[in-house]
Amino acid sequence: MENTDRFIIKSYERWRLGKLYFPNNTPDRAQRRLMECIRRYPGLSESLMETGFDFRKRIFIPVQVSLIVKALGTPLSYTEEP
């Protein structure tokens, strides 16, 4: 496990990682918003798919979490654009 600014890079269920980025949303909504961010971030979907990610899978493995954090920032520092 890698530690990035107190955030631990490990496997996360999609809803759980979504809640870390969007703590004020329900688990389902947080997951959908995270997936929207992933789809919108240039090249992130493709990078995730190169690691074996499939949009039907419910778990991000550590290498995928690392790619997401590099693209979106750590959940503790992530801010939404208005």
Phi, psi and omega in degrees: 000135179257142180251121180240106180051050180074353177268127183268125176279112179204181176290139178224141168292149183303317183295324183291317177294321177301318179294330177291325177279325184231071186295340182271000179260160173294160179305318181295314180293320179298318178297315180296320180293320177298315180295325175297317178298318180297316180295324183280334183286122185303121175083350184291316179302315181296317179298319179295319181295330177295338179267005179099006180291142176228135184297348176274343181288149184255359182232135171265130175275165185308318181296325178288319177299319179299317178297318180296315181294321178297324181280313188261349185091167179290148180305326181292336182250000184289131177236142179275146172277141181295000000 
